[in-house]
Amino acid sequence: MFKKTILFLLIIHFTNLAKAQVYEPAFIISIFGDTIRCQLKHIRFISSKSEFRYKKSLDDKKELFINAKDVLWIVTAKDTFECLATDKGMYKGQIYAYKLLVNGHLRLYEQDHFTKMGGEAAASFFIKKQGKVLQEITAMDYKKYLLMYAADYPENKEKIEKLAYREENLQQFIKEYNDWYLRQNTE
């Protein structure tokens, strides 16, 4: 009987713990200029959402939602997401949330998504420069797009030729580019 009671209490504890982790404190900035302070649901795979569900507080029973096309930014304690239209194939024009990795004149984003095998998370990288479209970069074509998007950077060709396709390398290159760009435009 004691073992069943302990097991029952553990099940209740872990069920409550799992419920509490579904929501994360966040700010949603809408295209209308509103800032919504809330508890955002399922932040882990936010990139594939066409709408975002949230509560004003964890105690609220009523869940609200906002369409992705009405959102500019989502800010959590850990991450910032920008909602942008994709220019890819059959998804062209749809709005998705992209995690901002590097901010500046040239931005680097990451998008989590499910893979087909086992539902594990995988990430894709995207770049966006003011006045240009959001561009996915892959291991096959990242050098081509970095050369295009950072064409005004004098050291770009030499640095890109040596650049391996890893998140930290992409971040470092884009930070260096943005630092250079800022210096050029403040002198």
N, C-alpha and C positions, 0 to 999 in steps of 0.2 A: 504494500500500500504506500509506503514511504517513497519508493522509487517512482511510482505512478504520479504522486503529488509533485515531486521534484521535476519530473519530465513535463507535466502539465504547466508548471510555473515557468520552466525554460521556454516552452513553446510560446506562451503568452508574452514573455519578455522579448524574444526574438521577433515575434510578429509586430509588437509595438515599435521596436527598434527599426525594422524594415519600413514601416509606415512613416516614421519620422524622417528617414533618409530620402524619401521620394521628392520632397520639396527642399529648395535651397533659397536663401535670401537673395533678392535681386532687385535691380532697377530696370524698368523697361522704358525706353525713350521712344515715343511715337512720332510719326511724321507730322502730327498735329501740334507738336511742341509739349505734349504732356509727359510728365515723368511719373511712372507708377511704381511705388515702393511695394514690394510683394514677396510672396513665397512662390517661386517658379517651380513647376513640376517637370521632372525628368530632364534635367539639364544635360545629362551624359550624352544623349544622342539628339541634341537640339537641332543639329544641322539639317536633318531630314524632315523637320516639322513644317507644315503649312500653316499651323496655328500654335500658339503657345498658351498653355493652361496655367493658371495661377490662382492663388488665394491672397486676400489682403493680409491675412495672418494665419498661422497654423491652426488656430482655434476655429476659424470659419469653416462652416460645413459646405457653404456654396463655393463651387469652383467656377471661375470666370475664364474667358479666353479672349485672345486678341489675334487677329489674322496677321500672318507674317508680312503681308504687303503693307500693313499699317505701322510697322516697327522699323526704326532706324538702328537702334543699338539696344543690346542687353548687356548689363554689367552685373557681374557677381563679385564676390570677395576675391575670387581667384582668376577669373577670365573676363574678357570683353569680346562680344560678338557683334558683327555688323551684318545687317540684313541687306543683301544685294541680289540683283537679278542675274541669273546665269545666262550665258550666251551659247550653251552647249546643246546641240542636237534637239532631241524631242523634249528636253526640259527648258528650251529657250524661253526667256521671259519670266520663268518662275522664280520666286523669291526664296532664298535659303539663308540660314544664319551661318556665317563663317567666323571662326575664332581668329581674332587678330593676334598675330605673333610679333610683328614689327610694324610700328606706325611711322608715318612720314610721307614724303612725296611719293615714294614707292613703298607699297605695303605688301606684307607677306601674311597670308591666311592659311589656316588649316581647316579641313572639314572632316569630321568623323563620320563614318558610315559603317553599316554592317557589311561583312563579306558574306558570300554565299555559303562558305564552308564553316559550319559551327557557330555562326552568328558572332564571331569575334570582331572587335573593332579594328578598323584600318583607317589610315588617314591619307588624304590627298592634300596637296599644296597648291595654292593659287597666289598670283600676284596681281596687283592693280596699281596703275599709275594714274595720276590726275589726267583726265581727258582720254583715257584708254579704257578698253573693256577689261572686265575681270577675266584672267587667263589661267586655266589649270596648267600646272607644270608637272611633268612626269620625269622619271629617270631617263626616258628616251629623248625628251625635247627641252629640258630645263635650260641648257646652255643657249639654245637658239632663242628662247624667249627672254632670257636675261640679257643677251646681247641686244635684242630689239628694245626692251623696256629701259635699259640703262645705256643706250647708245651714246648719250652725251657725257658719260663718265670716261675720262681718258685712260684709266688703268683697267677698264672693264675686260677687254679681250684677254689680256695676260692673266688676270685673276680668275676669270671664268674658265679658261682652259684647264686650270689646275683644280677647280672646284669639284669636290665629290658631292653626290646627291644625298645629303643628310640634312636633317632639320637645322642642326647647329651651324652647319656651313652656310646654308641659305640665309639664316638669320644674320650671321656675321657679315656676309657680303652685302646684304641689303642695308644693314646698319651703317656700314662704311660708305655705301653709296649715298644714303640720306645725310650723313654727316658732311660729305663732300658737297652735296647739292645745297645744303643749308649755308655752308661757307661761301659758295659761289654767289648766292643770292642775298647775302647780308654784307658783302664788302662794297 
